[in-house]
Structures are given as C-alpha cells and as structure tokens.
Amino acid sequence: MIIASAAIALVLGLAATVAINAHSYREYNDWTRHSYLVEQQLLKTSLALRSAESALRGYLLTKDAGQLDVFFAQLPRIDKLSAGLVRMTADNPPQQARAKELRDTLQSRVKRMRNMLTQVHRGDRDGALQLLHDQISEQVERPIASQTRVMHAVEQQLLREREARRNQSAMLATWFTLACLLFGLTLVISAVILVIREQRIRLRADDELATAYTQLAQSLEESRGMADRMQRLHMLNESLQSCRSIDEALRILPPSLEDMLPDTSGMVVLINASRNLAEKAAEWGVLWLDSETVFAPDDCLALRRGQPHPAPDARVKARCAHLETGQTNHTDATWLCIPLLAQGETLGVLHIQRLGSMRPEEYDLAVTLGEQLGLMLGNLKLQETLRIQSIRDPLTGLFNRRYLEVSLSRELLRSRRHERSLALMMLDMDHFKRFNDTHGHDAGDELLLQFSALLRDAIRAEDIACRYGGEEFVLILPETDRESALKRAEEIRLAVAAMKVKHQGKLLGNLTVSIGLAMQPPTGGEPEALLHAADQALYQAKRAGRNRIEIATVPDPGSMPKDTD
Ligand SMILES: Nc1nc2c(ncn2[C@@H]2O[C@H](COP(=O)(O)OP(=O)(O)OP(=O)(O)O)[C@@H](O)[C@H]2O)c(=O)[nH]1
C-alpha cells in the first residue's frame, strides 16, 4: 500500500516536473532563438547598408545603371530591416533604444547617399565622390559600427545567459528525471522483493496449511482407528468378563486377538501353579519364528523383567530364549512379548509375531491388550480361587458341607427325574480322638489328608466327596444301586484298614473307619432325610463295634427329623 502510494506520487511528481521543465526549456529556447534572430536582423541590416553603399560607389565610379538599381533596391530593405530590429527588441527597452538609434543613423546615412545622387545628377560628380569617400571614412562609419557592435555585444550576452538558463533547466530536468527514475527503480525493486516475499509467505502458508490438513486427516484417521480398536477392546473385555473360567476365556481369545491384531500370529502362555513352567494355553495364526510351547519363565525376557520386550526404541533386540534360533525363511519376522500382570502377580505372557516391524500404534495397542488381558485373566483366576475356596475344604481339598447340601439336592432331583437310585455314604474315622491324643493334631491332619486322597481315588468322576465336619466325610454316589454302594463301602473300609499313615518318618498305628449307608428310593426322599438316615446307619455301625458298614432302611418322608445333626 505504501509502495503503491509512493509510486503514484512519484509518477505525478515526475509528470509535473517534466511538464514544467519542458515548458521552461521551450521558453528559454524561444528566447535563445529570438536572440539569434535579432543578431541575424542586425547582420542583415549591416549587409543591406554595405550593399547599398557598394552599389552607389560602383555607380559613381562606373556610371553603371545596374549598380543604381541595386542601390535603390537596398534602400527600402534597410528601412524595413531597421524597423524590424526596433520591433524585435521591444522586450528589451535599452536594446530597443539602441535599435532606434541605429535606425535613425541608417536613415540619415540613406539620406546622405540620396544627396550624393542628387549631386551627381546636377553634374557635380567629384563632389559626390568626395561625399562618398567621407561617408565611408572612419568618422562617418564609426557610429553605425559602434551601435551595431554594442547591440551585437548585448545580444551575445543575452544569448549566453539564455543558453545558460536553458542548459541549467535541461540539466535540472535531467537530474530530477534521473533521481525520479532511480527512486522509481528502487520502488519497483522493493515492490518486486515484497511481491516475492509475499509469494513465499503465501506458499509457505499454503504448505503449512496443507501439512496441517494432512496431519488433521491422519489424526482423524488414527482417532477413528483408535476408537474402533477401543470398541473392539471393550467388546473383548465384555466377552472375557462373561467367562466363568480361564479355560473358557482362552477359548474365545484366539479369534479376538486375530481380529484385533491383523497380520499377526502369536500365543498366550500361562505360568503353572508351581510357577516353574510357562505353557502355551492358546494360539492364533502360524508362528513365523518357532517358539517353545513349554519353557522356564526365565527364558522370556518380558517375564523376567516384568515389562514388554523388546522395547519399541531398543537398538539391540535381545532374543528371548524360548524363541528357537534355528534357520527361518522369514528374516523380517519380528516379535513382541508382553507380560500378563494382575495384582502384582505375573500370570504369563502374550507373545506376538508379525512380518516387518510393528507400527507405534500397533505396539501401543498390543501393550494395552496385554494389560487388559492380564487384568481379565487375573480376575478370572481370582474368581476361580474364591469359588474353589467357597466350595472346598481348605485342609483336604474335598468339597465342603455347604457344597454337599447344594449338590445333594441337585443330584436327588436328577436321580428322581431319571428314576435312578442314589447312594449316600457317611464315613467316620474310628477313635480319631485317641489318634489325635496319641500322635498329635498334625498327625491327625496328615491322616485326614491321606484318607481324603483315598476317598478321591475310590470314587468315579461323577461322584462327589465331601468333608462333612471334623473326621466325618460324605460320599454322594449318583446312579448307584444298593449292591454297588455296599461293594464300594467295603472296598473303602478295607483300604482304610490297610492304610499306612506315616508322619515325620514314623509309621503310625492302624486305623479303621465306620460307614453308614443310605439309599434314595426311586421316588420321594429329601436331602435332610437321606443325610439323617446315613447318620443313623453310621451311629449303628459305631455302636455295633466300629470298622463296619450299616445300611439304613428307606426313610419315610413323613418322618423326616427337624434337626439333621
Ligand atoms: N487333627 C484333627 N482333628 C480333628 C479335626 N476335626 C476334628 N478333630 C478331632 O476329631 C475328634 C473327634 O472325636 P470324637 O467325636 O470323640 O470321636 P472319636 O474319637 O473318633 O470316636 P468315635 O467316632 O466314637 O470312634 C476330636 O478329638 C476332634 O478334636 C481336624 O480337622 N484335625
């Protein structure tokens, strides 16, 4: 804007200056020309006078009439030229005064020459010649020459001054024009520089805008991708939360991991209860790099360090020992191990492989996935532990009394529905108090443990072994008839009698067990009644001398006791 205003002012100033200078130059030029014309007029006048005088002299000497014609022709010219000189010097009064003086002198000279002719015509030729001679002589000639010289000198002076002024004006115009041109050039260069700079700034701004747009589009794309992955992660979380056990979770994991980590393969490895082995529990895809499926936890650097391995910015990626170092065709295969952590405990490792390096967002997703997976598996493990704790007896690992009650109701209903018989066996160690007193409470615990193991071995998978309380145990044997139940009870009785209990290297005395057996009839029968019947049978066995089996009669639902203890 400033440059544009300056440029307009410059152009206007330049135009005005050029106009003014042109005008004054023309003016000075006119005056110079005028001086030349005055000079020329002066010269012509002199020449006309000299021509008239020469013609007159020629006539007087030669009587040549032609010379006389020339003489008369010059006379009006002299008048005209001298009058013209007076007019031309009107702008300069002193010079005009001189011109008038010259005109008067010339007129008197013409008059004298006419007198000469008159004298010649009267016959006084010699007098006329004498007059001519006098006139030409210096005395007569001097005023005209002097006047002409003065006028000439004055005109010369004027001419010089006018030429000087004209030249000065021309010079001024030239310098001013040059200065303007220089200034204009500076303006143009500045404008060009400004335009180039503006252009560059605009281009840079365009570039920055384009870059910002690209980054925005990328971040939008990433956000969309991230939101999508978060959604899937959320769905996986929900699926895992609905799982009742780690085994169930491990079944749904492979397709989910394949979906969330496209173009990858891998496995979920869990550490066993003894914490000395890490075992493959689930896998997806086909591993490009072979890995052990069972290995020591220390063979995995992620498990050893408790953080993902290798780190994304690691220059040297130390290889986990569980990855076999044998030849592979997939030299560009990369791997990542993420420890599965929950409540400070390491549950296992999520091992991921892919061809080519992992992008940062994939790495982040895998790590997040590992964190979530660890927490979910930890939760499931905790749930499993709580569930087991709530239904198992902590000493023997057999089901507890609460589980017995629930299971007995269920099994009774089922057997009734299928019209099958069910046997309930109540077992009590004989003289356990004495054993405790003799060998100590710890030895008693040891005996209970061995007895529990014996019971576990003696029953089928579908049977249920429970610790009813103290040294009392109950076996629920679904779909078992009286003969089979008796046979099983006898086997247990004999096995207990043959059991060798060892505690702290010492072999402890022999033990026996008393067993009460109650059979559920095809119809009717409540859990409490059946338990009561078995208990009564057990009581009978104790009273009858212990180390024996008694079988209860079919309980009458109508005579069910209020207190089963
Ligand atoms: N070591 C140990 N002893 C227990 C446990 N639970 C109960 N007992 C003991 O088991 C004994 C049960 O004794 P009693 O009810 O008199 O029965 P008993 O000595 O076996 O005699 P009979 O049943 O009549 O043969 C008590 O001394 C309890 O302290 C346990 O978990 N561990």
The ligand as an SDF file (V2000), in Angstrom:
LIG
                    3D

 32 34  0  0  0  0  0  0  0  0999 V2000
   -6.3780  -83.4250   63.7470 N   0  0  0  0  0  0  0  0  0  0  0  0
   -7.6100  -83.0430   63.5960 C   0  0  0  0  0  0  0  0  0  0  0  0
   -8.5370  -83.4830   64.4620 N   0  0  0  0  0  0  0  0  0  0  0  0
   -9.8280  -83.1060   64.3430 C   0  0  0  0  0  0  0  0  0  0  0  0
  -10.2280  -82.2960   63.2930 C   0  0  0  0  0  0  0  0  0  0  0  0
  -11.5820  -82.1170   63.3500 N   0  0  0  0  0  0  0  0  0  0  0  0
  -11.9740  -82.7860   64.4500 C   0  0  0  0  0  0  0  0  0  0  0  0
  -10.9280  -83.4040   65.0680 N   0  0  0  0  0  0  0  0  0  0  0  0
  -10.9020  -84.2230   66.2300 C   0  0  0  0  0  0  0  0  0  0  0  0
  -11.5990  -85.4060   65.9940 O   0  0  0  0  0  0  0  0  0  0  0  0
  -12.0200  -85.9120   67.2440 C   0  0  0  0  0  0  0  0  0  0  0  0
  -13.3550  -86.4970   67.1930 C   0  0  0  0  0  0  0  0  0  0  0  0
  -13.5650  -87.2430   68.3450 O   0  0  0  0  0  0  0  0  0  0  0  0
  -14.8930  -87.8760   68.6990 P   0  0  0  0  0  0  0  0  0  0  0  0
  -16.0390  -87.1470   68.1620 O   0  0  0  0  0  0  0  0  0  0  0  0
  -14.9230  -88.1070   70.1560 O   0  0  0  0  0  0  0  0  0  0  0  0
  -14.9080  -89.2900   68.0220 O   0  0  0  0  0  0  0  0  0  0  0  0
  -13.8400  -90.4160   68.0020 P   0  0  0  0  0  0  0  0  0  0  0  0
  -12.7280  -90.2130   68.8920 O   0  0  0  0  0  0  0  0  0  0  0  0
  -13.4320  -90.6440   66.5670 O   0  0  0  0  0  0  0  0  0  0  0  0
  -14.5950  -91.6630   68.4450 O   0  0  0  0  0  0  0  0  0  0  0  0
  -15.6000  -92.4560   67.5880 P   0  0  0  0  0  0  0  0  0  0  0  0
  -16.1040  -91.6020   66.4990 O   0  0  0  0  0  0  0  0  0  0  0  0
  -16.6790  -92.8170   68.5260 O   0  0  0  0  0  0  0  0  0  0  0  0
  -14.8500  -93.6300   67.1220 O   0  0  0  0  0  0  0  0  0  0  0  0
  -11.9040  -84.7880   68.2370 C   0  0  0  0  0  0  0  0  0  0  0  0
  -10.8270  -85.0210   69.1380 O   0  0  0  0  0  0  0  0  0  0  0  0
  -11.5710  -83.5840   67.3750 C   0  0  0  0  0  0  0  0  0  0  0  0
  -10.7320  -82.6970   68.0480 O   0  0  0  0  0  0  0  0  0  0  0  0
   -9.2470  -81.8450   62.3670 C   0  0  0  0  0  0  0  0  0  0  0  0
   -9.5200  -81.1580   61.4160 O   0  0  0  0  0  0  0  0  0  0  0  0
   -7.9830  -82.2810   62.5710 N   0  0  0  0  0  0  0  0  0  0  0  0
  1  2  1  0
  2  3  2  0
  2 32  1  0
  3  4  1  0
  4  5  2  0
  4  8  1  0
  5  6  1  0
  5 30  1  0
  6  7  2  0
  7  8  1  0
  8  9  1  0
  9 10  1  0
  9 28  1  0
 10 11  1  0
 11 12  1  0
 11 26  1  0
 12 13  1  0
 13 14  1  0
 14 15  2  0
 14 16  1  0
 14 17  1  0
 17 18  1  0
 18 19  2  0
 18 20  1  0
 18 21  1  0
 21 22  1  0
 22 23  2  0
 22 24  1  0
 22 25  1  0
 26 27  1  0
 26 28  1  0
 28 29  1  0
 30 31  2  0
 30 32  1  0
M  END
$$$$
